[in-house]
Amino acid sequence: MNYYVTTSIPYMNGEPHLGHALEFLYADILARAARKQGAPVIFSTGTDEHGTKVADKAAELKITPQQLVDQMSQKFRDLQKVMNISNDRFIRTTDKAHEQRAQIVWKNLAKDIYKGNYIGLYCSGCEAFVTEAVAKENKNNCPHHNKPYEKIQEENYFFRLSNYAPQILYAIESGSFRVIPATRKHEILNVIKDGLEDISISRPKEKVSWGVAVPGDPGQVMYVWFEALLNYITVLGYPEHSDFKKFWPANVQVIGKDILRFHAAIWPGMLLGLGLPLPKTLYVHGHIGVEGKKMSKSLGNSISPHSLIDKWGADVFRYYFARHIPSYEDGDFSQERFEDAYNNELANELGNAVQRTVVMVQKYLNGIVGDIPPAKHDIAKYEQALEDCRFDRALDEVWEQVRGLNQYIEEEKPWAIAKEGDESHLREVLAYQVSCLLEIAGMLEPFMPDTAAKIIYVFSEGVVRPIKGTLFPRTDSPAQKG
């Protein structure tokens, strides 16, 4: 069964931050888990590179928009590399293939596109129009940029989103288009029930020069939000490529809560207009604060993912954000909790279980485990948690096993069995410990691929092969500094 997972594509007006890293991680866990099940996988990430903000920023830096997006896009690739993200595709909306396919989509939606005068409220910071209802709710002030919405009047092309509201509503309510968690599902259902208006999908070229041209109308460019959403099918080669035919609809699309309306109302409308099936699941994650406060430039409390990965390693970073940021709610990064997770959960609980087992097999069995019976713990809750994108709960299940193994070691006391000289029983106990560690490693593979590989390397042959150093080396530890 083919498996297709996507992240949203970050906009190129800012540096990669913890929120981007979290989203890459979540999608990566899903992709790795699907590959482990033997599914052919396409996992796509990318960058959103058109629009006014990019052009304005480039002008400010006295470089071309293309030069700016080339520099910025590379930063996101670099972050994915150091995080050990296993994406198969990386799409840029300035790719010629994407631009050409976006124009094919426009032509294929022609029956739902019309030209008209648009009068609406707009936030230049978000590069987004808002409805009167949203403006009223926000007291006519954009909450993200803390400035009033501008009233804009211009001639644009519109997409008949209103035509598809009943179908979108039915798809979400019936679960054929699953929006999780339930809080986000209810949120978008309320938006749809309030009524979906037709949406503006172009801007005059005189106002937005940096964008994809509207086919047959050189005076208009595609609205950046409309065009960016198309990456999920253009990256597969819509409409003719075999990848598109084999992998669409997406199994899971991973997005942040601030872009829910675009992905759960507008995107489904565009797909229905093209006669395409909707994604199977839209997983909507929360935002990350730092030490109880919202991350912001003005507070100066932004944390670069690189600073943590450089010091602690990718797997420790992946563990903390998968387990200690709630999968279904907003989360918080705390340096103290991060260090606590490293010391107590990773080094003391998992690291010690591995280290003690290695030492005992070497000491009492000359490093030879022999036959390893497969561990047979019930992992149904772990598998269901992954299916529901509850990554925190999946790791809770893994840690139940880690703690259970440590308890088993304390209760069985292999060192005491060795003193009694009961080699058969000792071999049985240590083989069970190894078996448990291999099962734990298998469950950890999607979350902490390097750690899982190390544990498998140490034990899988039935002969212990110790690794140099510790399971979780820190670059700032004395041992690592030589």
C-alpha positions as CSV (number, residue, x, y, z in Angstrom):
1,M,0.0,0.0,0.0
2,N,1.6,3.3,-1.1
3,Y,2.1,6.0,1.5
4,Y,2.3,9.7,0.9
5,V,3.0,12.2,3.7
6,T,3.7,16.0,3.4
7,T,4.6,18.9,5.6
8,S,3.3,22.4,4.9
9,I,6.0,24.4,3.0
10,P,7.5,27.2,5.1
11,Y,7.4,30.8,3.8
12,M,10.8,32.3,2.9
13,N,10.6,35.4,5.0
14,G,12.2,34.1,8.2
15,E,14.8,31.7,9.6
16,P,13.9,28.0,10.4
17,H,12.6,27.8,14.0
18,L,11.5,25.1,16.5
19,G,7.9,25.1,15.0
20,H,9.3,24.1,11.6
21,A,11.6,21.5,13.2
22,L,8.6,20.0,15.1
23,E,6.6,19.6,11.8
24,F,9.5,18.0,9.9
25,L,9.9,15.6,12.8
26,Y,6.3,14.6,13.0
27,A,6.1,13.9,9.2
28,D,9.4,12.0,9.4
29,I,8.2,9.7,12.1
30,L,5.1,8.8,10.0
31,A,7.3,8.2,6.9
32,R,9.8,6.0,8.8
33,A,7.0,4.1,10.4
34,A,5.3,3.4,7.0
35,R,8.7,2.3,5.5
36,K,9.2,0.0,8.5
37,Q,5.8,-1.6,7.6
38,G,7.2,-2.2,4.1
39,A,5.1,0.5,2.3
40,P,6.5,2.4,-0.7
41,V,6.8,6.0,0.7
42,I,7.0,9.5,-0.7
43,F,7.6,12.1,2.0
44,S,7.7,15.6,0.7
45,T,8.8,18.9,2.2
46,G,9.7,22.2,0.5
47,T,9.6,25.9,0.5
48,D,7.1,28.6,-0.4
49,E,8.9,31.3,-2.3
50,H,6.7,33.8,-4.1
51,G,4.8,36.9,-2.9
52,T,5.2,40.5,-1.8
53,K,7.1,39.8,1.4
54,V,9.8,38.0,-0.4
55,A,10.1,40.7,-3.0
56,D,10.2,43.4,-0.3
57,K,12.8,41.7,1.8
58,A,15.0,41.1,-1.3
59,A,14.8,44.8,-2.2
60,E,15.7,45.7,1.4
61,L,18.8,43.5,1.1
62,K,19.6,44.8,-2.4
63,I,19.5,41.3,-3.9
64,T,17.1,39.7,-6.3
65,P,14.1,37.7,-5.0
66,Q,15.6,34.6,-6.5
67,Q,18.9,35.1,-4.7
68,L,17.0,35.5,-1.4
69,V,14.9,32.4,-1.8
70,D,17.9,30.4,-2.9
71,Q,19.7,31.4,0.3
72,M,16.7,30.8,2.6
73,S,15.6,27.6,1.0
74,Q,19.0,26.1,1.6
75,K,18.7,26.9,5.4
76,F,15.6,24.6,5.5
77,R,17.4,21.8,3.7
78,D,20.3,22.2,6.1
79,L,18.0,21.9,9.1
80,Q,16.4,18.8,7.7
81,K,19.8,17.3,7.1
82,V,21.0,17.8,10.7
83,M,17.7,16.5,12.1
84,N,18.1,13.3,10.1
85,I,14.8,14.0,8.2
86,S,14.2,11.3,5.6
87,N,12.2,13.2,3.0
88,D,12.3,11.8,-0.6
89,R,11.3,15.1,-2.2
90,F,12.0,18.8,-1.6
91,I,9.8,21.1,-3.7
92,R,10.4,24.8,-4.3
93,T,7.6,26.9,-5.6
94,T,10.1,28.7,-7.9
95,D,10.9,25.3,-9.6
96,K,9.9,25.7,-13.3
97,A,8.0,22.3,-13.1
98,H,5.9,23.6,-10.2
99,E,5.1,26.9,-12.0
100,Q,4.1,25.1,-15.2
101,R,1.9,22.6,-13.3
102,A,0.3,25.4,-11.3
103,Q,-0.8,26.9,-14.6
104,I,-2.2,23.6,-15.7
105,V,-4.2,23.5,-12.5
106,W,-5.5,27.0,-13.2
107,K,-6.7,25.9,-16.6
108,N,-8.3,22.7,-15.2
109,L,-10.2,24.8,-12.7
110,A,-11.5,27.3,-15.3
111,K,-15.1,26.3,-14.8
112,D,-14.9,27.5,-11.2
113,I,-12.8,30.7,-11.8
114,Y,-14.3,34.1,-12.7
115,K,-13.1,37.7,-12.6
116,G,-14.6,40.3,-10.4
117,N,-13.9,43.4,-8.2
118,Y,-12.6,42.5,-4.8
119,I,-13.1,44.7,-1.7
120,G,-11.7,43.1,1.3
121,L,-9.6,43.3,4.5
122,Y,-5.9,42.3,4.0
123,C,-2.9,41.8,6.3
124,S,0.3,42.4,4.4
125,G,2.3,40.6,7.1
126,C,0.2,37.4,6.6
127,E,-0.2,38.1,2.9
128,A,-3.8,37.0,3.5
129,F,-7.3,38.4,3.2
130,V,-9.6,37.9,6.1
131,T,-13.4,37.8,6.4
132,E,-15.4,40.6,8.1
133,A,-16.2,38.0,10.9
134,V,-12.5,37.3,11.5
135,A,-11.6,41.0,11.5
136,K,-14.4,41.7,14.0
137,E,-13.3,38.9,16.2
138,N,-9.7,40.3,16.2
139,K,-11.0,43.9,16.7
140,N,-9.7,44.8,13.2
141,N,-6.1,44.1,14.2
142,C,-4.0,41.2,13.0
143,P,-3.1,39.2,16.1
144,H,0.1,37.9,14.5
145,H,1.5,41.3,13.3
146,N,-0.3,43.6,15.7
147,K,-1.4,46.1,13.0
148,P,-4.8,47.0,11.5
149,Y,-6.1,45.2,8.5
150,E,-6.0,47.3,5.3
151,K,-9.1,47.7,3.1
152,I,-8.2,46.8,-0.4
153,Q,-10.1,47.2,-3.6
154,E,-8.8,45.6,-6.8
155,E,-9.8,43.4,-9.8
156,N,-9.0,39.8,-9.1
157,Y,-9.9,36.3,-10.2
158,F,-12.1,34.3,-7.8
159,F,-12.5,30.6,-7.1
160,R,-16.1,29.4,-6.5
161,L,-15.3,27.8,-3.1
162,S,-18.9,28.3,-2.0
163,N,-19.9,25.6,-4.5
164,Y,-18.0,23.0,-2.6
165,A,-18.9,23.8,1.0
166,P,-21.5,21.0,1.3
167,Q,-19.1,18.4,0.0
168,I,-16.3,19.6,2.3
169,L,-18.6,19.6,5.3
170,Y,-19.8,16.1,4.5
171,A,-16.2,14.8,4.0
172,I,-15.0,16.1,7.4
173,E,-18.2,15.1,9.3
174,S,-18.2,11.6,7.8
175,G,-14.5,11.1,8.5
176,S,-13.6,10.3,4.9
177,F,-11.4,13.5,5.2
178,R,-10.1,13.0,8.8
179,V,-9.1,16.2,10.6
180,I,-7.3,15.5,13.9
181,P,-7.3,16.4,16.7
182,A,-11.0,16.8,17.3
183,T,-10.6,20.4,18.6
184,R,-9.4,21.4,15.1
185,K,-12.1,19.4,13.4
186,H,-14.8,21.3,15.4
187,E,-13.0,24.6,14.7
188,I,-13.1,24.1,10.9
189,L,-16.6,22.7,10.9
190,N,-17.8,25.9,12.6
191,V,-16.0,28.0,9.9
192,I,-17.7,26.0,7.1
193,K,-21.1,26.1,8.7
194,D,-20.8,29.9,9.0
195,G,-20.5,29.8,5.2
196,L,-17.6,29.6,2.8
197,E,-17.3,32.6,0.5
198,D,-15.7,32.5,-2.9
199,I,-12.1,33.4,-2.5
200,S,-9.7,35.8,-4.4
201,I,-7.0,33.7,-6.1
202,S,-5.0,36.4,-7.9
203,R,-3.4,39.8,-7.4
204,P,-2.6,42.5,-9.9
205,K,1.0,42.2,-11.2
206,E,1.6,45.9,-10.5
207,K,1.1,45.1,-6.8
208,V,2.7,41.6,-6.7
209,S,5.5,41.2,-9.2
210,W,7.0,38.1,-7.8
211,G,4.7,35.2,-8.5
212,V,3.3,32.7,-11.1
213,A,1.6,34.4,-14.0
214,V,-2.1,33.7,-14.5
215,P,-2.5,31.8,-17.9
216,G,-3.8,34.2,-20.5
217,D,-3.7,37.3,-18.4
218,P,-0.2,38.9,-18.0
219,G,-1.7,41.6,-15.8
220,Q,-2.4,39.1,-12.9
221,V,-0.3,36.7,-10.8
222,M,-1.6,33.8,-8.8
223,Y,-2.2,34.6,-5.1
224,V,0.7,33.1,-3.2
225,W,-1.6,31.0,-0.9
226,F,-3.5,29.5,-3.8
227,E,-0.4,28.6,-5.7
228,A,1.6,27.3,-2.7
229,L,-1.1,24.8,-1.8
230,L,-0.7,23.2,-5.2
231,N,2.8,21.9,-4.3
232,Y,1.3,18.8,-2.8
233,I,0.2,17.6,-6.2
234,T,2.8,19.3,-8.4
235,V,5.6,17.5,-6.5
236,L,4.0,14.2,-7.6
237,G,3.8,15.4,-11.2
238,Y,0.1,16.3,-11.5
239,P,-1.6,15.5,-13.8
240,E,0.2,12.9,-15.9
241,H,3.0,11.4,-13.9
242,S,2.8,7.9,-12.5
243,D,3.8,9.0,-9.0
244,F,0.7,11.2,-8.9
245,K,-1.5,8.4,-10.0
246,K,0.0,6.0,-7.5
247,F,0.4,8.2,-4.4
248,W,-2.5,10.7,-4.4
249,P,-4.5,11.1,-2.2
250,A,-2.0,11.8,0.6
251,N,-2.2,9.5,3.6
252,V,-1.3,12.4,6.0
253,Q,-0.7,16.1,5.6
254,V,1.0,17.6,8.6
255,I,0.3,21.4,9.2
256,G,0.3,23.9,12.0
257,K,-2.9,25.2,13.5
258,D,-2.5,28.7,12.1
259,I,-3.1,27.5,8.5
260,L,-6.0,25.2,9.2
261,R,-8.5,27.2,7.1
262,F,-6.3,27.0,4.0
263,H,-5.8,23.3,4.3
264,A,-9.2,22.1,5.6
265,A,-11.5,24.4,3.6
266,I,-9.8,26.0,0.6
267,W,-7.5,23.2,-0.4
268,P,-10.3,20.6,-0.3
269,G,-12.4,22.9,-2.5
270,M,-9.6,23.2,-5.1
271,L,-9.2,19.4,-5.1
272,L,-12.9,18.8,-5.6
273,G,-12.9,21.4,-8.4
274,L,-10.2,19.3,-10.1
275,G,-12.2,16.1,-9.5
276,L,-9.6,14.7,-7.2
277,P,-10.0,12.8,-3.9
278,L,-9.3,14.6,-0.6
279,P,-6.3,13.7,1.6
280,K,-7.1,10.8,4.0
281,T,-5.9,12.7,7.1
282,L,-5.0,16.3,8.0
283,Y,-3.0,16.3,11.2
284,V,-2.9,19.8,12.8
285,H,-0.2,20.4,15.5
286,G,0.0,23.2,18.0
287,H,2.7,25.9,18.5
288,I,5.7,25.9,20.7
289,G,6.4,28.5,23.4
290,V,9.7,28.9,25.3
291,E,9.8,28.8,29.1
292,G,6.0,29.6,29.2
293,K,6.2,32.5,26.8
294,K,5.3,32.8,23.1
295,M,8.4,32.7,20.8
296,S,8.9,36.1,19.3
297,K,11.7,38.3,17.8
298,S,10.7,41.2,20.1
299,L,11.1,39.0,23.3
300,G,14.4,37.7,21.9
301,N,13.5,34.2,23.1
302,S,13.7,32.3,19.8
303,I,15.8,29.2,20.0
304,S,17.6,27.9,17.0
305,P,17.1,24.1,16.5
306,H,20.7,24.0,15.4
307,S,21.9,25.2,18.8
308,L,20.2,22.2,20.5
309,I,21.2,19.6,17.9
310,D,24.8,20.8,17.8
311,K,25.1,20.3,21.6
312,W,22.9,17.2,22.3
313,G,22.6,15.4,18.9
314,A,19.7,14.9,16.6
315,D,18.1,11.9,18.5
316,V,17.9,13.7,21.8
317,F,16.3,16.6,20.1
318,R,13.9,14.3,18.3
319,Y,13.0,12.5,21.5
320,Y,12.3,15.7,23.5
321,F,10.1,17.3,20.9
322,A,8.2,14.1,20.0
323,R,7.5,13.1,23.7
324,H,7.5,16.3,25.7
325,I,5.6,18.6,23.3
326,P,1.9,17.5,23.4
327,S,0.9,16.1,20.0
328,Y,-2.6,17.5,20.2
329,E,-2.0,20.9,21.9
330,D,0.4,23.8,22.2
331,G,3.7,22.9,23.9
332,D,6.5,24.5,25.7
333,F,10.3,24.2,25.5
334,S,12.2,24.4,28.7
335,Q,16.0,24.0,29.0
336,E,15.5,22.4,32.4
337,R,13.0,19.9,31.1
338,F,15.2,19.2,28.1
339,E,18.2,18.4,30.3
340,D,16.0,16.4,32.7
341,A,14.7,14.2,29.8
342,Y,18.3,13.6,28.6
343,N,19.7,12.7,32.1
344,N,16.8,10.8,33.6
345,E,15.0,9.2,30.7
346,L,17.6,8.7,28.0
347,A,20.9,8.3,29.9
348,N,19.6,6.8,33.1
349,E,16.7,4.6,32.0
350,L,17.4,3.5,28.4
351,G,21.2,4.1,28.4
352,N,21.7,2.2,31.6
353,A,19.5,-0.7,30.5
354,V,21.6,-1.1,27.4
355,Q,24.9,-0.7,29.3
356,R,24.1,-3.0,32.1
357,T,22.9,-5.7,29.7
358,V,26.1,-5.4,27.6
359,V,28.4,-5.6,30.7
360,M,26.5,-8.7,32.1
361,V,26.5,-10.6,28.8
362,Q,30.3,-9.9,28.5
363,K,31.0,-10.8,32.1
364,Y,28.9,-13.8,32.5
365,L,28.5,-15.3,29.0
366,N,31.7,-14.2,27.3
367,G,29.8,-11.8,25.2
368,I,27.7,-14.5,23.6
369,V,23.9,-14.3,24.0
370,G,23.0,-17.2,21.7
371,D,19.4,-17.6,20.6
372,I,17.3,-14.5,21.2
373,P,13.6,-15.3,21.7
374,P,11.4,-12.6,20.2
375,A,9.8,-10.3,22.8
376,K,6.1,-10.5,22.7
377,H,4.7,-7.4,24.4
378,D,1.4,-6.0,23.2
379,I,2.3,-3.0,21.1
380,A,-1.3,-2.3,19.9
381,K,-1.5,1.0,21.9
382,Y,1.8,2.1,20.4
383,E,0.6,1.3,16.9
384,Q,-2.8,3.1,17.5
385,A,-1.0,6.2,18.9
386,L,1.1,6.4,15.7
387,E,-2.0,6.0,13.5
388,D,-3.6,8.9,15.4
389,C,-0.4,11.1,15.2
390,R,-0.2,10.9,19.1
391,F,3.6,10.8,19.0
392,D,3.8,11.7,22.7
393,R,1.7,8.7,23.6
394,A,3.6,6.3,21.3
395,L,6.8,7.2,23.2
396,D,5.0,6.8,26.5
397,E,4.3,3.2,25.5
398,V,8.0,2.7,24.6
399,W,9.0,4.0,28.0
400,E,6.6,1.7,29.7
401,Q,8.7,-1.1,28.2
402,V,12.0,0.6,29.1
403,R,10.9,1.0,32.8
404,G,9.5,-2.5,32.8
405,L,12.9,-3.9,31.6
406,N,14.7,-2.0,34.3
407,Q,12.3,-3.4,36.9
408,Y,12.8,-6.9,35.5
409,I,16.6,-6.6,35.9
410,E,16.2,-5.4,39.5
411,E,13.8,-8.2,40.3
412,E,15.7,-11.1,38.6
413,K,19.2,-9.9,39.7
414,P,21.3,-11.6,37.1
415,W,24.4,-11.0,39.2
416,A,22.9,-13.1,42.0
417,I,22.0,-15.9,39.5
418,A,25.6,-15.8,38.3
419,K,26.9,-16.3,41.9
420,E,24.6,-19.3,42.3
421,G,26.1,-20.8,39.1
422,D,22.8,-21.5,37.4
423,E,24.0,-20.8,33.9
424,S,20.9,-22.0,32.1
425,H,18.6,-19.6,34.0
426,L,21.2,-16.8,33.7
427,R,21.3,-17.3,29.9
428,E,17.5,-17.2,29.8
429,V,17.3,-14.0,31.8
430,L,20.0,-12.1,29.8
431,A,18.5,-13.3,26.5
432,Y,15.2,-11.9,27.5
433,Q,16.8,-8.6,28.4
434,V,18.4,-8.5,24.9
435,S,15.1,-9.5,23.3
436,C,13.3,-6.6,25.1
437,L,16.0,-4.1,24.1
438,L,15.7,-5.2,20.4
439,E,11.9,-4.8,20.6
440,I,12.4,-1.3,22.2
441,A,14.8,-0.4,19.4
442,G,12.3,-1.5,16.8
443,M,9.7,0.8,18.4
444,L,12.2,3.7,18.6
445,E,13.3,3.4,14.9
446,P,10.8,6.1,13.6
447,F,11.6,8.5,16.5
448,M,15.3,8.0,17.2
449,P,16.8,6.2,14.1
450,D,20.5,6.5,15.2
451,T,19.8,5.2,18.7
452,A,17.7,2.3,17.4
453,A,20.5,1.4,14.9
454,K,23.1,1.4,17.7
455,I,21.0,-0.9,19.9
456,I,20.4,-3.3,17.0
457,Y,24.1,-3.3,16.1
458,V,25.1,-4.1,19.7
459,F,22.7,-7.1,20.2
460,S,21.2,-8.4,16.9
461,E,23.8,-11.0,16.0
462,G,23.5,-12.9,19.3
463,V,27.1,-11.8,20.1
464,V,27.5,-8.4,21.9
465,R,29.3,-5.8,19.8
466,P,29.9,-2.9,22.2
467,I,29.8,0.7,20.8
468,K,32.5,3.2,21.6
469,G,31.4,5.9,24.0
470,T,27.9,6.3,25.3
471,L,24.5,5.7,23.7
472,F,23.8,9.5,23.8
473,P,27.0,11.4,23.4
474,R,27.0,15.1,24.0
475,T,29.3,17.3,22.0
476,D,30.0,19.4,25.1
477,S,30.9,16.5,27.4
478,P,34.5,16.0,28.5
479,A,34.6,12.5,26.9
480,Q,33.6,14.1,23.5
481,K,36.2,16.8,23.8
482,G,39.0,14.2,24.0
